[in-house]
Amino acid sequence: MPEYQILLLPRPDYWNWVRAARDYVMAFGVALSGDADNAGRYMAPSQTISVVDAPNGYLGHPVHGAVIPWLNEHFPEVRLDPLSAKTPAELQALLAMRIAVNDRYGRETYPFTLCWPTDYAVITQAFGANPAIYRRYGLPGHEGVDVRAPTNANVYACAEGTVFEVHDGHGRHLYGRHIRIQHRDGYQTVYAHLNRPLVSVNQVLGMGARVGLADSTGNSTGSHLHLTLKRIGATAAGLTRYPKDILDPTPYLIWPGRAGNAKGLPVLPATSYPWPAQKCLVGAHGRMDGPLTEADIQAARSARLEAVKLLASAPDASVMQLRSLNPEMFILVRLSGDFATRALPASEFVESVQSDLQRHYRMGIRYFEVHHEPNLSSEGCERTWMDGGGFSRWFQETVARLRQRFPDAKFGFPGLAPGATVDGLRQDALVFLQQADSAALAADWIGVNCYWSRAEEMLSQQGGKFYEVIRQRHPGKLLMVSEYSNPAAGVDSRIKGQQYVEYARLLRNEPGIGAAFCVALSASRGFESEVWRYEDGRLSEIPALVGGRAA
C-alpha cells in the first residue's frame, strides 16, 4: 500500500501550528488537517495519522474530549503516531529531531519494535477503548489491542524472545489459553484467547515465529488475538497510567506493507487469488427486473463489456446473446428469493432457486452470488435472520445443500448494503459482516457493494474503495465488486460515465478483484439515475464512454 500520512494539527491557533510543521511537511510530503473526522475518513487501513496531542486541541463537533481515544474508537484500523507538544514551538523542536535523523515516525524513540502478529492487518479494538467496560477490572480502558484473527489463524511472535509462560486457561482465566514472551530491555508480550499454543516454556523464538492458533477462549465474544505489551517497572516509573506495567503497543507495531518493513521485518504473506483472468473485468448488472432486451445488448456492445451479472430468472437466450457479443464473457448469476413478506428457511430457498441454477450450470456458468444485501430488512434481516450471525448459519446451510447438487459451482458471500444502521431498514454493514465472519470465510468469494455520490467519495473507503475494508478483513479471498454506481440524481450521465471509466482503471490491476458490475444496463422502474439506457431504447452517454476506455 502506498505510503500516505496526515499530520493532524490543533484547531486553535492553527496557522501557527502549520508554520511549525513546515519543514517536516516539506521533508516527508505530509498532508495537513485540523479536522479529526475528515482525517480518519480519508485514511486507508494501516496508513498513518500523526496527531499533535495538545490539551483541548480538538474540542467541538465531533470530538468533545481527548483526540487520540476518539480516533481509536472511531477509526481503529488507522495507525496513530502521537506527538506530545503543548505549543507550536515544542512541535517544531520535536519534528526537527525527526528530520535530522530522517526518521519520519520517530521510530528512534521506540527502539523496541513489534512485527504484526497475525495475517490480518485489522485492529478490531484499540488500546484504551471502552473505559466503561474495563473500569470493573481496575483499568483505564482496554489493556491491549485486539487484532483480527479467525479461528485457527496463525499467531506470530512480535519480537525475538523466550517463552516464560504457557497457560491452558484453567481457573476461568480472562485471557483463556495464552502465552507470554520475555523480550530484551524488560519488554514482555502476551498473546491471548488462543485455541492452541504451539510453543513451550523456555523455548527461544525469533521475530515472526508461529506461536499459536487463534480462537475465542476466555472472556471473548469472537475469535481474535488480544495482544498486550508490558515493560517491567513501567508503572512504578510513571511511564504508564496502567497497572501491572502495561504499555500501549500501538506506537511499537510495524503495520504490514509499511515502509518500515524495509528494515527486514516480516510482512503479510503474498496471496495468489483463484482468478484466471489476472485482472478486474469491466462489467455491468443486466436488466434489473426482466430478461435482456435488444437495447440492453446494444448498450453492452457499445461499452465493450467483459462481464455481466444476471438475475437467476434470466432466460438462456440472454446468456447466448451475451456470448455472441463476447465468447469469453464472464457471467455471474445472483440467486435470490422473496424475503419481504415471510421467513425463508435455507431448505425452501434452495428448492426455489435450484431449477434456475441448474439451467445456468448446464450452460457452463459457475459463479453464483447467494442472495443480495442481507443486512436490509426487505431482504430478510430481522425476519429470516436477526443479525449477521443468523445469516451466517443460513448461508452455510444453503451453500452446503447447493454444493451437494452443484459441486463445481463457486458460491459467493453477497454484497452488503453499505453504511451504518438505519432502524427498520438496515443493519450496520461492518457489524453485520463481523457477525457473519464464518460464512464469509467459508464462501468461495466475497461480494462488495460500492456506491458514491461525489467524485471524491469514489476514492474513499466509505464509497468506491469499500473493497479495501473487506480486503483488510479477508486478505486471501477473491472479491467481486458485485454492485457499484453513482446513484445521485441530477448528475449528468457524461460525468457518471467518466467516473466509471476512472473506476475501471483504478480496479484493473487491483490484486484479487475478479470483476466489477455497474448498476445497471436497464430497469423498467426505479434506478432512473443509474441506468445505461432508457426505456424508449435510447442509450445514455455511459456505454460509449465506458467503451472508449483504454484497454
Secondary structure as UniProt FT lines:
FT   STRAND          5..8
FT   TURN            12..13
FT   HELIX           14..28
FT   STRAND          31..33
FT   HELIX           36..42
FT   TURN            45..46
FT   STRAND          48..52
FT   TURN            55..56
FT   TURN            61..62
FT   HELIX           67..74
FT   TURN            76..77
FT   STRAND          79..83
FT   HELIX           88..100
FT   TURN            101..102
FT   TURN            104..105
FT   HELIX           107..109
FT   STRAND          114..115
FT   STRAND          123..125
FT   TURN            127..128
FT   HELIX           131..134
FT   HELIX           135..137
FT   STRAND          145..148
FT   TURN            151..152
FT   STRAND          154..156
FT   STRAND          161..167
FT   HELIX           170..172
FT   TURN            174..175
FT   STRAND          177..182
FT   HELIX           184..186
FT   STRAND          187..197
FT   TURN            201..202
FT   STRAND          204..205
FT   TURN            207..208
FT   STRAND          210..215
FT   STRAND          224..231
FT   TURN            232..238
FT   TURN            244..245
FT   STRAND          246..247
FT   HELIX           250..252
FT   STRAND          253..254
FT   TURN            256..257
FT   HELIX           259..263
FT   TURN            276..277
FT   STRAND          281..285
FT   TURN            288..289
FT   HELIX           294..303
FT   STRAND          307..311
FT   TURN            312..313
FT   HELIX           316..325
FT   TURN            327..328
FT   STRAND          330..335
FT   HELIX           346..362
FT   TURN            363..364
FT   STRAND          367..370
FT   TURN            374..375
FT   HELIX           377..379
FT   TURN            382..384
FT   HELIX           388..405
FT   TURN            407..408
FT   STRAND          410..413
FT   TURN            423..425
FT   HELIX           429..435
FT   HELIX           437..442
FT   STRAND          445..451
FT   HELIX           455..459
FT   TURN            461..465
FT   HELIX           466..473
FT   TURN            475..476
FT   STRAND          479..485
FT   TURN            489..490
FT   HELIX           493..507
FT   TURN            508..509
FT   TURN            511..512
FT   STRAND          513..518
FT   TURN            528..530
FT   TURN            535..536
FT   HELIX           542..547
//
